[in-house]
């Protein structure tokens, strides 16, 4: 989700990649809230950090404590900036479909606002 939101905001010359620290499945609720913003992951499936084609980054943004710890370990000997943007895990939401979607929308909107704030000068 964050990758697509960043791609829409930042110039195409900025390299953006998204990956997790644990294997996962595609989340249909992510697809639903991205579609509300006319965005689509297409056929893309979640990927692991270890599987990224490029291991050089200027900035790594993490959304979960586990991911932040891994990013700090990964960049311990390099000059990569690592930022932690505390974000609730919407997949842990319970309730009706509408309540779950509301949780995913909140995360989407929070990430979108944070991206706009953090990269205002790059736009």
C-alpha positions as CSV (number, residue, x, y, z in Angstrom):
1,X,0.0,0.0,0.0
2,X,2.7,2.5,1.0
3,X,4.7,1.9,-2.2
4,X,1.7,2.7,-4.4
5,X,0.9,5.8,-2.4
6,X,4.5,7.0,-2.6
7,X,4.7,6.3,-6.3
8,X,1.7,8.5,-6.9
9,X,3.2,11.3,-4.8
10,X,6.9,11.2,-5.8
11,X,8.6,11.8,-9.1
12,X,9.3,8.7,-11.3
13,X,13.0,9.2,-10.8
14,X,12.7,8.2,-7.2
15,X,13.3,4.4,-6.6
16,X,10.7,3.0,-4.3
17,X,10.4,-0.6,-3.2
18,X,8.2,-2.3,-0.6
19,X,8.9,-5.5,1.2
20,X,8.2,-7.3,4.5
21,X,10.3,-9.2,6.9
22,X,7.9,-12.1,7.0
23,X,6.3,-14.0,4.2
24,X,2.6,-13.0,3.7
25,X,-0.3,-13.3,1.4
26,X,-2.0,-10.6,-0.6
27,X,-4.6,-8.9,1.5
28,X,-7.9,-8.2,-0.3
29,X,-8.8,-5.4,2.1
30,X,-5.6,-3.6,0.9
31,X,-6.8,-4.0,-2.7
32,X,-10.2,-2.6,-1.8
33,X,-9.0,0.6,-0.1
34,X,-6.4,1.2,-2.9
35,X,-9.2,0.8,-5.5
36,X,-11.0,3.6,-3.7
37,X,-8.1,5.8,-4.6
38,X,-8.0,4.5,-8.2
39,X,-4.8,2.5,-7.4
40,X,-4.1,-1.2,-8.1
41,X,-1.3,-3.6,-7.2
42,X,-2.1,-5.5,-10.4
43,X,-0.7,-8.9,-10.2
44,X,2.0,-8.0,-7.7
45,X,2.4,-10.2,-4.7
46,X,4.1,-9.4,-1.4
47,X,7.8,-9.7,-1.3
48,X,10.5,-10.2,1.3
49,X,13.2,-7.7,2.0
50,X,15.7,-10.4,1.2
51,X,14.3,-10.7,-2.3
52,X,14.6,-7.1,-3.4
53,X,16.7,-6.6,-6.5
54,X,18.5,-3.6,-5.1
55,X,19.9,-3.5,-1.5
56,X,21.0,0.2,-1.6
57,X,18.7,2.7,-0.1
58,X,18.9,6.3,1.1
59,X,15.9,5.9,3.3
60,X,14.0,3.0,4.8
61,X,10.6,3.6,6.3
62,X,9.3,0.9,8.6
63,X,5.7,0.6,9.9
64,X,6.1,-2.2,12.5
65,X,8.6,-2.7,15.4
66,X,9.8,-6.0,14.0
67,X,10.5,-4.4,10.6
68,X,12.3,-1.5,12.3
69,X,14.6,-3.8,14.2
70,X,15.5,-5.7,11.0
71,X,16.1,-2.4,9.1
72,X,18.4,-1.1,11.8
73,X,20.4,-4.4,11.8
74,X,20.6,-4.3,8.0
75,X,21.9,-0.8,7.9
76,X,24.1,-0.9,11.0
77,X,27.3,-0.5,8.9
78,X,25.9,1.9,6.3
79,X,24.7,5.5,6.2
80,X,21.1,4.7,5.4
81,X,18.4,6.8,7.2
82,X,15.8,4.6,8.9
83,X,12.5,6.1,10.0
84,X,9.8,4.3,12.1
85,X,6.3,5.4,11.3
86,X,4.2,3.7,14.0
87,X,1.2,2.3,12.2
88,X,-1.6,0.0,13.5
89,X,-1.8,-3.4,11.9
90,X,-5.2,-3.3,10.1
91,X,-5.1,-7.1,9.5
92,X,-5.7,-7.5,13.3
93,X,-9.1,-5.7,13.1
94,X,-12.3,-7.5,13.9
95,X,-15.9,-6.7,13.3
96,X,-18.0,-6.3,10.2
97,X,-16.6,-5.8,6.7
98,X,-17.3,-2.1,7.0
99,X,-15.5,-1.8,10.3
100,X,-12.5,-3.7,9.0
101,X,-12.4,-1.5,5.9
102,X,-12.5,1.6,8.1
103,X,-9.4,0.4,9.8
104,X,-7.6,-0.1,6.5
105,X,-8.8,3.3,5.3
106,X,-7.4,4.9,8.4
107,X,-4.0,3.3,7.8
108,X,-4.0,4.2,4.1
109,X,-4.9,7.8,4.9
110,X,-2.3,8.0,7.7
111,X,0.4,6.8,5.4
112,X,-0.7,9.1,2.6
113,X,-0.6,12.1,5.0
114,X,2.8,11.2,6.4
115,X,4.2,10.7,2.9
116,X,2.9,14.2,1.9
117,X,4.4,15.7,5.0
118,X,7.8,14.0,4.8
119,X,8.3,14.5,1.1
120,X,6.7,17.9,0.5
121,X,9.9,19.3,-0.8
122,X,10.4,16.4,-3.3
123,X,7.1,16.8,-5.1
